[in-house]
Amino acid sequence: MGDQDQSKQDNGNGTGNADQDKAQQDKGTGAPPDKGEHMIPKSRFDQVVSQRKAAEAALGEFVDSLVEQVPEDQRELIPDLPPAQKGKWLQAALARGLFGGQPAASGPDAKRPGGSPSPDIDQMSPRQMRASGYKS
């Protein structure tokens, strides 16, 4: 505690430690102080930035393909959101059939056979009638 008081007395504004660290860094006698900041090489930074731009471009193309599935007269209903949120919104809306498409079948009646025509018994032979009764 005495050292801190002395450093405050040296410069009078309480920033003695910061000045000392800067002086050491300027002289090159010590490593820069570790304040939770880490430097990365510029080449690595550029690589990460280019990957991020490529990912954003791919996401934009995906969202554009989802927008193309929406009828033109209903595209004004799509909210203006960032690409990731817009993609999630469009997927949910298309799955629910919001834009006139058929909603995805779910629930207890989803696997019910629908509309399979019954065979015409008048045109069948007795053997075919018996065989059709055993089909599953």
Protein Blocks (a to p, Z undefined) as FASTA:
>chain_A
ZZmmmmmmmnonopmmmmmmmmmmmnopaccddehiacddfklmmmmmmmmmmmmmmmmm
mmmmmmmmpcfklmmmpccddfklmmmmmmmmmmnopnopacddedjklmgcehiacddf
klpcfklmmmmmmpZZ
